[in-house]
Amino acid sequence: MNRVLLDTDVILDFFFDREPFSDDAAKILSLCESREIQGFITSVIISNVYYVLRQTSTHEKVIEKLIKLITITEVLTTDKDVILKALNSNFKDFEDALQNFSAELNGEIDLIITRNVKDFKKSSLGILTPGDYLKTKIAGKNL
């Protein structure tokens, strides 16, 4: 079973039904829900998604959505080691660095699923878009 970090953009594509990306995001989350893959997020992702969703919805509705999200995913630790790695990295975006090192230091994550592949070019993990990941799943390739 693949163990994947879902980047913020994938989660927001799903919640905001952002076309043409929402279908792939929904399929990825469905794979997490059915336990065909093990999806991971970070506390930073939860915080960012809360903030963005709260711009258009009530606190209660946002909390309800986030509770559903964490019932089908696991939350990676973002500790001092992760933060220090991110601060001392060559990543241009600090948030991406936090996501990356939360996944890398976990030691069991296979890849990061994101629409912003170029932002993770410094990662030692595999990086795929939701669409590319789904193509590999359909083709039956083990990642």
Secondary structure, DSSP 8 states (H G I E B T S, - for coil): --EEEE-HHHHHHHHTT-TTTHHHHHHHHHHHHTTSSEEEEEHHHHHHHHHHHHTTS-HHHHHHHHHHHHHHEEEE---HHHHHHHHTS--SSHHHHHHHHHHHHHS---EEE-S-GGGGTT-SSEEE-HHHHHHHHHTT---
